[in-house]
Amino acid sequence: MLNLGPDEIAKYSFLAEAGQYLKDKGFSLVQFGSDSDLEPIVEKAFSRITTAIQKPNYNSEPINEQLDLEVFSFLIAVVLLKLCGKYTLIKRFSLAEARRAEKFLEKDLGKVSTPTEKELAQRIIQDLFSITIKIEEKDFIKIPISDYITHAVQFHEREWKLINRRVEKGMVFLTPHETVRLIRKELDRYINSKIISANTPPMVSGFQSYVEKLTLFSKKFEVPTIVSTEYPPCIKHAIEVLEKGENLPHSGRFLLATYLLGNGQNIEQIAPLFKNAPDYNEKITLYQLHHLKGSSGSGTEYKCPSCERVKSKDLCFATSDCDGIINPLQFKKKKTLNA
């Protein structure tokens, strides 16, 4: 077990050591809500939430003179999110914190890091994701084939296929970036689950105004959606995932967008559906929709993928109503014929 100092805890504030660090310092939630000297930490926590929610690639480098501020602001941010109770905010915050942790893990696995930093990164990956890694010279990471297959199954790109990886003596070679990329989704899920499972504390008077602001702020990201009974199950599922504020993979977003475009909906109708996505960016969303429609200058209009393609991406949730169709766009026509 490593003895973590405030600098390590500031980088990985989602670890259990952060909560223990707060207890060891002797602070209570009531103090944070009533002591004016501690108010900057609450303000930092609120800012950390709003910044992270608007910028999923949010990054906050710990400053040696402000390590306690970095650690405590994460913990207070979790408290404010729990008091607010808005799942959409929690999901977007956990995604941003996961991206932040990724950068530190990648750096700590690299050849310029210290032995302690390397050991901490190894321990985090081992303890949280059950991957045993070995750091080689020349900036390579080795992991067992079994671990690689278990975690790489979520990827469909050619470069992640085992046949395209360097493998020696039952070990797969990866760069620090690829190693961290391998656990991206699980890191996000882990931080999110830690926040969701945390107990909701009693309201502290000093937190009330911040919680009210967060509740108001959350309305910007809440978009009510209506799932048509004429949509095929794969499209209903994609919409439900977004409605919950969860992350829909790129292949799922492609499916949803091309289906709706092919079903006659325009970009102005489709774009709001993606607003609940934890990494939502309005400009990027509109650009991608125009690109799929062929109105961004490319001239290529993308078509809804076939049912076979949907199955290959683990996006199929077929029911008996899907029998006989080979493309999701045929679902509505089949329903009409059978009516």
JORA-V686259 format. One record per helix or strand. SS is the DSSP state (a for helix, b for strand). FROM is the first residue (numbers start at 1). TO is the last residue. If there is no record, write none. Layout:
# JORA-V686259
SS_FROM_TO + SS_FROM_TO
This chain:
# JORA-V686259
a_6_11 + a_16_25 + a_29_34 + a_36_54 + a_64_84 + a_87_109 + a_115_129 + b_133_136 + a_137_139 + b_140_144 + a_145_152 + a_158_160 + a_162_164 + b_167_168 + b_171_175 + a_176_182 + a_184_197 + a_205_221 + a_233_243 + a_250_262 + a_267_276 + a_282_293 + b_306_306 + a_307_312 + a_320_322 + b_327_327 + a_330_338
